[in-house]
């Protein structure tokens, strides 16, 4: 969108630039067949696409991210006992965010961690900052759950 168009109609959405399954697949194909790192922000296909309703073009992806984070954290808190919910909530509260992150503070976690609440950008900020928040408590950096979390972080960059 050009500046002039934005000033004329700031709520305009150019549907031709919105990502859908077809444009996503085209970008993945382009990245795979050319010597480029990304195309239109797409670096690679996503293994989460095998889950029903979890596709980057699907607005429900926000819920998928919240559910995936909740599953990872439940495993690390309940089964591995590396830290507890109160510890991570204290870390979230003490975050000193600046710039674009300042309005996107992750939501506090519920004790049952059934889902990570928050807007898409809050959950994405949480995912990006998770290694900083709990990295010191990770007892095994090769742990499968921890590695899956890092992979999800990489895929959403």
Secondary structure as GFF3:
##gff-version 3
##sequence-region A 1 157
A	DSSP	alpha_helix	3	8	.	.	.	ID=ss1
A	DSSP	three_ten_helix	15	17	.	.	.	ID=ss2
A	DSSP	alpha_helix	21	33	.	.	.	ID=ss3
A	DSSP	three_ten_helix	47	50	.	.	.	ID=ss4
A	DSSP	alpha_helix	61	74	.	.	.	ID=ss5
A	DSSP	pi_helix	75	79	.	.	.	ID=ss6
A	DSSP	alpha_helix	85	94	.	.	.	ID=ss7
A	DSSP	three_ten_helix	99	103	.	.	.	ID=ss8
A	DSSP	alpha_helix	120	134	.	.	.	ID=ss9
A	DSSP	three_ten_helix	135	137	.	.	.	ID=ss10
A	DSSP	alpha_helix	144	155	.	.	.	ID=ss11
###
